[in-house]
Amino acid sequence: MLRVVVLASVTAAALAAGAALAAGNPAAGKKVYNANGCGGCHAFKPAGSKGTIGPALTRARLTADAKKAKQPYNVFIRTSIVAPKTFVAPGFKPLMPSFAKLTKKQVDDLVAFIATG
């Protein structure tokens, strides 16, 4: 019983801090990024992409937008992938499609990849 209580406390703390519960694989996330055409719209230095339709995926930009959206960093990235119209970056139109079709593992990996930027 004590294990359950400790696990619940750790889980709650991780969510409050915005940490991903299941750590994704950034290398696999780069493959998901490329396979889904993310670079056609977003500039992201680790992927070598230079898109301008959507906001650049820099740590500074994502941190500022996460703060405006009142979401922890990793939660904001995840929400932006699966429910992109929840928060639209200032100066951009709500054009991004939802990638809710991705598996949980693919999303975890993509979040891990983007979070490294």
C-alpha positions as CSV (number, residue, x, y, z in Angstrom):
1,M,0.0,0.0,0.0
2,L,2.9,2.3,0.8
3,R,4.2,1.8,-2.7
4,V,1.0,3.0,-4.3
5,V,1.0,6.1,-2.1
6,V,4.6,6.9,-3.0
7,L,4.0,6.2,-6.7
8,A,0.9,8.5,-6.7
9,S,3.0,11.3,-5.0
10,V,5.8,10.9,-7.5
11,T,3.4,10.9,-10.4
12,A,1.6,14.1,-9.1
13,A,4.9,15.8,-8.6
14,A,6.1,14.9,-12.1
15,L,2.8,16.2,-13.6
16,A,3.1,19.4,-11.6
17,A,6.6,19.9,-12.9
18,G,5.6,19.2,-16.4
19,A,7.8,16.1,-16.7
20,A,6.8,13.4,-19.1
21,L,5.8,10.3,-17.2
22,A,7.1,8.0,-19.9
23,A,10.4,9.3,-21.2
24,G,10.5,9.5,-24.9
25,N,13.4,8.8,-27.2
26,P,14.6,12.0,-28.9
27,A,16.3,10.0,-31.7
28,A,13.0,8.2,-32.5
29,G,11.2,11.5,-32.1
30,K,13.3,13.0,-34.8
31,K,12.1,10.3,-37.1
32,V,8.5,11.0,-36.2
33,Y,9.1,14.7,-36.8
34,N,10.5,14.1,-40.3
35,A,7.9,11.4,-41.2
36,N,5.0,13.7,-40.4
37,G,6.3,16.8,-42.3
38,C,6.7,19.0,-39.2
39,G,9.7,20.7,-40.8
40,G,7.6,21.9,-43.7
41,C,5.9,24.4,-41.3
42,H,8.4,24.8,-38.3
43,A,12.0,25.9,-38.1
44,F,13.8,23.6,-35.7
45,K,17.5,23.6,-35.6
46,P,18.0,20.0,-34.3
47,A,16.0,18.8,-37.3
48,G,17.6,21.2,-39.8
49,S,14.1,22.5,-40.7
50,K,13.4,26.0,-41.7
51,G,9.6,26.2,-42.1
52,T,7.9,29.6,-41.5
53,I,4.2,28.8,-41.6
54,G,4.2,27.9,-37.9
55,P,6.3,29.2,-35.0
56,A,10.0,28.3,-34.7
57,L,10.5,25.5,-32.2
58,T,13.1,27.1,-30.0
59,R,13.3,26.6,-26.3
60,A,12.8,30.3,-25.7
61,R,9.7,30.4,-27.9
62,L,8.2,27.3,-26.5
63,T,8.9,28.3,-22.9
64,A,7.3,31.7,-23.5
65,D,4.2,30.2,-25.2
66,A,3.9,27.5,-22.4
67,K,3.9,30.3,-19.8
68,K,1.2,32.2,-21.8
69,A,-0.9,29.0,-22.1
70,K,-0.3,28.4,-18.3
71,Q,1.0,24.9,-19.0
72,P,4.2,23.2,-17.9
73,Y,6.8,23.0,-20.8
74,N,6.4,19.3,-21.8
75,V,2.7,19.3,-21.3
76,F,2.5,22.4,-23.6
77,I,4.5,20.6,-26.3
78,R,2.3,17.5,-26.0
79,T,-0.9,19.6,-26.1
80,S,0.4,21.5,-29.1
81,I,0.8,18.2,-31.0
82,V,-2.4,16.4,-30.2
83,A,-4.8,19.5,-29.7
84,P,-3.0,22.4,-31.5
85,K,-5.9,24.7,-31.5
86,T,-5.9,24.8,-27.6
87,F,-3.2,27.5,-27.9
88,V,-2.3,29.4,-31.1
89,A,1.0,31.3,-30.9
90,P,0.5,35.0,-31.3
91,G,1.0,36.1,-34.9
92,F,0.1,32.7,-36.4
93,K,-3.1,31.3,-37.7
94,P,-4.7,28.1,-36.4
95,L,-3.5,25.9,-39.3
96,M,-1.7,23.1,-37.6
97,P,-3.6,19.8,-37.9
98,S,-4.0,17.5,-34.9
99,F,-1.6,14.7,-34.7
100,A,-3.8,12.7,-32.3
101,K,-3.5,9.8,-34.7
102,L,0.1,9.2,-33.5
103,T,0.6,6.5,-30.9
104,K,1.4,7.4,-27.3
105,K,5.0,6.3,-27.9
106,Q,5.3,8.4,-31.0
107,V,4.0,11.4,-29.1
108,D,6.4,10.7,-26.2
109,D,9.3,10.5,-28.6
110,L,8.3,13.6,-30.5
111,V,7.9,15.6,-27.2
112,A,11.3,14.4,-26.1
113,F,12.9,15.5,-29.4
114,I,11.2,18.9,-29.5
115,A,12.0,19.4,-25.8
116,T,15.7,19.0,-26.5
117,G,15.7,22.1,-28.8
